[in-house]
């Protein structure tokens, strides 16, 4: 039961969702890996972050864990906490090496032009990929609006009597 509860807690507190206190602060238990580690430490028994990392992904659709989510949401509500749903989305991160500052004596116009052309090419590729991912994410949101809500959202609705902020996507 500890494992299922921990995986469901990961799904609610991590996975880009937010648990919000009544004063507006976010109850944060860490990043994806950090949240898994926090839950493993709490659960004890020699568990590691990998036991909870990615939440219920390996048990979804194998059993109905809605009652576990409802239990968690009842506890959150009892403590004045709320939950904001975040629809999963693909994104792109651009990591760039900072440009080296060179003095005027080291300036090479040909190299500067080549560097600028390369930077413009990479900017165009990044923009194209960002636009493609934005379109894919919007298509996924549109499809999700046609389907029943996920278990977490249904459990939240059952406990709070409304859908969480962020749903529908």
C-alpha positions as CSV (number, residue, x, y, z in Angstrom):
1,X,0.0,0.0,0.0
2,X,2.9,2.3,0.8
3,X,4.2,2.0,-2.8
4,X,0.8,2.7,-4.4
5,X,0.2,5.7,-2.0
6,X,3.7,7.0,-2.8
7,X,3.3,6.7,-6.5
8,X,-0.1,8.5,-6.3
9,X,1.4,11.2,-4.2
10,X,4.1,11.6,-6.8
11,X,1.4,12.0,-9.5
12,X,-0.3,14.7,-7.6
13,X,2.7,16.6,-6.2
14,X,5.0,16.2,-9.2
15,X,4.3,15.6,-12.9
16,X,4.2,19.4,-13.3
17,X,1.0,19.7,-11.2
18,X,0.9,22.1,-8.3
19,X,-0.4,21.8,-4.7
20,X,-1.3,25.2,-3.4
21,X,-1.7,26.3,0.2
22,X,-4.5,28.7,1.2
23,X,-2.0,31.5,1.4
24,X,-1.0,30.9,-2.3
25,X,2.4,29.2,-1.6
26,X,3.2,26.0,-3.5
27,X,3.7,22.8,-1.5
28,X,6.8,21.6,-3.4
29,X,8.4,18.2,-2.8
30,X,11.0,18.6,-5.5
31,X,11.6,17.9,-9.2
32,X,10.6,14.7,-10.8
33,X,13.7,12.9,-9.4
34,X,13.7,14.9,-6.2
35,X,10.0,14.1,-5.5
36,X,10.8,10.4,-6.0
37,X,13.7,10.7,-3.5
38,X,11.6,12.5,-1.0
39,X,8.9,9.8,-1.1
40,X,11.4,7.0,-0.9
41,X,13.0,8.6,2.2
42,X,9.5,9.0,3.8
43,X,8.5,5.4,2.8
44,X,11.7,3.9,4.1
45,X,12.4,0.1,3.7
46,X,15.4,0.6,1.5
47,X,13.4,2.2,-1.3
48,X,15.1,4.5,-3.8
49,X,13.8,7.4,-5.9
50,X,13.3,5.0,-8.8
51,X,10.5,3.2,-6.8
52,X,8.4,6.4,-7.1
53,X,10.0,8.3,-10.0
54,X,7.3,8.7,-12.7
55,X,4.5,7.9,-10.3
56,X,1.9,5.5,-11.5
57,X,3.1,5.1,-15.1
58,X,3.8,1.4,-14.6
59,X,0.5,0.5,-12.9
60,X,-1.9,2.8,-14.7
61,X,-4.8,0.9,-16.3
62,X,-3.9,-2.3,-14.4
63,X,-6.1,-1.4,-11.5
64,X,-8.4,1.4,-10.4
65,X,-6.4,3.7,-8.1
66,X,-9.1,6.4,-8.0
67,X,-9.9,5.7,-4.4
68,X,-6.2,6.4,-3.5
69,X,-6.3,9.7,-5.3
70,X,-9.6,10.5,-3.5
71,X,-8.0,9.7,-0.2
72,X,-5.1,12.1,-0.9
73,X,-7.4,14.9,-2.1
74,X,-9.6,14.5,1.0
75,X,-6.5,15.0,3.1
76,X,-5.4,18.0,1.0
77,X,-8.8,19.6,1.2
78,X,-8.9,19.0,5.0
79,X,-5.6,20.9,5.3
80,X,-6.8,23.8,3.2
81,X,-4.8,22.8,0.1
82,X,-5.8,22.9,-3.5
83,X,-4.5,21.4,-6.7
84,X,-3.8,22.8,-10.1
85,X,-3.7,20.3,-13.0
86,X,-1.0,20.6,-15.7
87,X,-1.6,18.9,-19.0
88,X,1.5,17.1,-20.2
89,X,3.3,18.9,-22.9
90,X,6.5,18.5,-24.9
91,X,8.9,21.3,-24.8
92,X,12.3,22.2,-26.1
93,X,15.2,23.7,-24.2
94,X,17.9,25.6,-25.8
95,X,21.3,25.3,-24.2
96,X,23.9,27.7,-25.5
97,X,27.5,28.3,-24.7
98,X,28.0,31.9,-23.8
99,X,29.9,33.8,-26.5
100,X,33.4,34.6,-25.7
101,X,34.3,38.3,-25.4
102,X,37.2,39.2,-27.7
103,X,39.0,42.5,-27.9
104,X,39.0,44.7,-31.0
105,X,42.5,43.5,-31.9
106,X,41.2,39.9,-32.1
107,X,38.2,40.8,-34.3
108,X,37.9,38.9,-37.5
109,X,35.1,40.2,-39.8
110,X,34.9,36.9,-41.8
111,X,34.6,34.8,-38.6
112,X,32.0,37.2,-37.1
113,X,29.8,37.0,-40.3
114,X,30.2,33.1,-40.3
115,X,29.3,33.0,-36.6
116,X,26.2,35.3,-37.1
117,X,25.0,33.1,-40.1
118,X,25.4,30.0,-37.9
119,X,23.5,31.6,-35.0
120,X,20.7,32.7,-37.4
121,X,20.5,29.1,-38.8
122,X,20.2,27.7,-35.3
123,X,17.7,30.4,-34.3
124,X,15.5,29.4,-37.3
125,X,15.8,25.6,-36.4
126,X,14.8,26.3,-32.8
127,X,11.9,28.5,-33.8
128,X,10.7,25.8,-36.3
129,X,10.9,23.0,-33.6
130,X,9.2,25.2,-31.1
131,X,6.3,25.9,-33.5
132,X,6.0,22.2,-34.4
133,X,5.9,21.2,-30.7
134,X,3.3,24.0,-29.9
135,X,1.1,22.6,-32.7
136,X,1.5,19.0,-31.4
137,X,0.7,20.1,-27.9
138,X,-2.4,21.9,-29.0
139,X,-3.6,18.9,-31.0
140,X,-3.1,16.7,-27.9
141,X,-5.1,19.2,-25.8
142,X,-7.9,19.2,-28.3
143,X,-8.0,15.4,-28.3
144,X,-7.9,15.3,-24.5
145,X,-11.0,17.5,-24.4
146,X,-12.9,14.8,-26.3
147,X,-12.0,12.0,-23.8
148,X,-12.9,11.4,-20.2
149,X,-10.7,13.2,-17.7
150,X,-7.8,11.3,-16.2
151,X,-8.2,9.5,-12.9
152,X,-6.6,12.3,-10.9
153,X,-9.0,14.9,-12.3
154,X,-12.0,12.6,-11.6
155,X,-10.9,12.0,-8.1
156,X,-10.4,15.7,-7.5
157,X,-13.9,16.4,-8.9
158,X,-15.3,13.7,-6.6
159,X,-13.8,15.3,-3.5
160,X,-13.9,19.1,-4.3
161,X,-17.1,19.0,-6.4
162,X,-15.5,20.9,-9.3
163,X,-12.8,20.4,-11.8
164,X,-9.3,21.7,-10.8
165,X,-7.8,24.8,-12.4
166,X,-6.1,23.6,-15.5
167,X,-8.9,21.2,-16.6
168,X,-10.0,21.1,-19.3
169,X,-6.7,21.7,-20.9
